[in-house]
Amino acid sequence: MFNLSNVPPPDYITINGKDYEVFTDYRIWADITVYAQEQLYDKPSDESQTIHNWGILAELQRRAFARILPEAMLDVWVAMLGFMRGYPREENEYSQDEKADGSKTFSLKHDMNLIVLAIRNQSGIDISYRCGNFHWWLFLLEFQSLDNSHLIVNIMQWRAYEGEDKELIRRRERVALPVEYTKSEKAMIDELERMFPNT
């Protein structure tokens, strides 16, 4: 198990036994995460969607490594997903970033300003535009360790609320994330609209 006290976060990703140097700045990996969520078909239904996914996976490699690696595309993607998770955590570790149904209570696209300010206010580390490289894994640790005094943590808790208190439901609705669909969901909606126009 990696331990921050004695193991630095890696500046490489190991794929099929070979180490590849990788960009490590949190801004790059936040961008990679958002881009993958928005662009990849989670369940390609036809050949054109599969081809689209291969193109997106190639673009994600360029963003992470500045090149296409001489490895199988899926092997690279699985290794990148491992890197995205950061320092390994215990399977049963409590996570405040997901609701019971698995949906996220934060968005790296919509909440980044609040996250950056909370990290600065809690740890004194300015990771804004004035900061050079700040490792993705350290960013994740800082984010995961934020306490309840920060607005982003409160917003995440409000978004996760599943009770019947009307005031808390109103608060949850006020801070709800915009509805965003995966590529597969968008394709399904487009197909339904094509099949049932003007409904």
C-alpha positions in Angstrom: 0.0 0.0 0.0 1.3 3.4 -0.9 1.9 5.7 2.0 2.3 9.5 1.5 4.8 9.6 4.4 7.4 7.5 2.6 6.3 7.0 -1.1 6.2 10.0 -3.4 3.4 10.0 -6.0 4.7 8.5 -9.3 5.6 10.5 -12.4 5.1 7.5 -14.6 2.4 4.9 -15.3 3.4 1.2 -15.7 1.8 -0.6 -18.6 2.6 -4.2 -19.3 5.7 -4.0 -17.1 7.1 -0.9 -18.8 7.2 2.6 -17.1 6.0 5.6 -19.2 6.6 9.1 -18.1 3.3 11.0 -17.7 2.1 14.5 -17.0 1.1 14.7 -13.4 -0.5 18.1 -12.9 -3.9 18.0 -11.4 -5.3 20.4 -14.0 -4.4 17.9 -16.8 -6.0 15.0 -15.0 -9.1 17.0 -14.1 -9.4 17.8 -17.8 -8.8 14.2 -18.8 -11.4 13.0 -16.3 -14.1 15.5 -17.6 -13.2 14.9 -21.2 -13.5 11.1 -20.8 -16.8 11.4 -19.0 -18.2 13.7 -21.7 -16.8 12.0 -24.8 -16.6 8.2 -24.3 -19.5 5.9 -25.1 -19.8 3.8 -22.0 -21.5 1.0 -24.0 -20.9 1.4 -27.7 -23.8 0.1 -29.6 -22.3 0.1 -33.1 -19.1 0.3 -35.0 -19.1 4.0 -35.4 -19.3 4.5 -31.6 -16.5 2.0 -31.1 -14.4 3.9 -33.7 -15.3 7.2 -31.9 -14.1 5.7 -28.6 -10.8 4.6 -30.1 -10.3 8.2 -31.3 -11.1 9.6 -27.8 -8.7 7.0 -26.2 -6.0 8.2 -28.5 -6.7 11.8 -27.6 -6.6 11.0 -23.9 -3.2 9.4 -24.4 -1.9 12.5 -26.1 -3.2 14.6 -23.1 -1.5 12.3 -20.6 1.7 11.3 -22.3 2.0 13.8 -25.2 2.0 10.8 -27.6 0.4 7.5 -28.5 2.1 4.7 -26.6 3.2 1.4 -28.3 0.8 -0.6 -26.1 -2.7 -1.9 -26.6 -5.2 0.9 -26.4 -7.3 -0.8 -23.7 -4.2 -1.6 -21.6 -3.2 2.0 -21.6 -6.7 3.1 -20.7 -6.9 0.7 -17.8 -3.6 1.9 -16.5 -4.7 5.5 -16.8 -7.9 4.7 -14.9 -5.7 3.3 -12.1 -3.6 6.5 -12.1 -6.8 8.6 -12.0 -7.8 7.0 -8.7 -4.7 8.3 -6.9 -3.2 6.7 -3.8 -4.9 3.3 -3.2 -7.6 3.5 -0.6 -9.2 0.7 1.5 -12.2 -0.9 -0.2 -14.5 -0.1 2.7 -13.2 3.5 3.2 -16.0 6.0 3.6 -16.5 8.3 0.6 -18.4 11.5 0.8 -18.1 12.1 -3.0 -20.9 9.7 -4.0 -24.5 9.2 -3.2 -25.9 5.8 -2.2 -26.9 5.3 -5.9 -23.3 5.9 -7.0 -23.9 9.3 -8.6 -21.4 12.0 -7.8 -21.9 14.8 -5.3 -19.3 17.1 -7.0 -18.1 18.0 -10.5 -14.5 18.8 -11.4 -16.0 20.8 -14.2 -18.5 22.9 -12.2 -17.0 22.9 -8.7 -13.2 23.4 -9.3 -13.1 27.0 -8.0 -14.6 26.0 -4.7 -12.3 23.0 -4.4 -9.2 25.1 -5.1 -10.3 27.7 -2.5 -11.1 25.1 0.1 -7.6 23.5 -0.3 -6.0 26.9 0.0 -8.0 27.8 3.1 -7.4 24.5 4.8 -3.8 23.6 3.9 -2.5 27.0 2.9 -1.5 25.5 -0.5 -2.3 27.8 -3.4 -3.0 25.5 -6.4 -4.6 28.3 -8.5 -3.1 29.6 -11.8 -0.1 30.9 -9.8 0.9 27.4 -9.0 3.2 25.3 -11.1 2.8 21.6 -11.3 0.7 20.1 -8.4 0.5 16.4 -8.6 -2.9 14.9 -9.2 -2.6 12.3 -6.4 -1.8 15.1 -3.9 -4.7 17.1 -5.2 -7.0 14.1 -4.6 -5.7 13.7 -1.0 -6.2 17.4 -0.3 -9.7 17.2 -1.7 -10.6 14.0 0.1 -9.4 15.4 3.5 -11.4 18.7 3.4 -13.3 19.2 6.6 -16.9 20.4 7.1 -15.9 24.1 7.4 -15.7 24.4 3.6 -18.6 25.4 1.3 -17.8 22.6 -1.2 -18.1 20.0 1.5 -21.4 21.4 2.6 -22.7 21.5 -1.0 -21.6 17.9 -1.4 -23.5 16.9 1.7 -26.6 18.8 0.5 -26.5 17.1 -2.8 -26.2 13.7 -1.1 -29.3 14.3 1.1 -32.0 11.7 0.6 -34.3 12.4 3.4 -37.8 14.1 3.5 -37.0 17.4 5.2 -38.5 20.0 2.8 -35.9 22.7 3.6 -33.0 20.3 2.9 -34.7 19.1 -0.3 -34.9 22.8 -1.4 -31.3 23.3 -0.5 -30.3 20.1 -2.5 -32.2 21.4 -5.5 -30.6 24.8 -5.3 -27.1 23.3 -5.4 -27.8 20.4 -7.8 -25.3 19.7 -10.5 -26.5 20.3 -14.1 -27.8 17.2 -15.7 -25.1 15.8 -17.9 -25.4 12.7 -20.0 -22.8 10.2 -21.1 -22.3 9.7 -24.8 -24.4 6.5 -24.7 -27.2 8.3 -22.9 -27.1 11.2 -25.4 -27.2 8.7 -28.3 -30.2 7.0 -26.7 -32.0 10.3 -26.2 -31.2 11.3 -29.8 -32.6 8.0 -31.1 -35.8 8.3 -29.1 -36.3 11.9 -30.4 -35.7 10.5 -33.9 -38.3 7.8 -33.4 -40.8 10.0 -31.6 -40.5 13.5 -33.0 -42.6 16.3 -31.6 -43.5 14.4 -28.4 
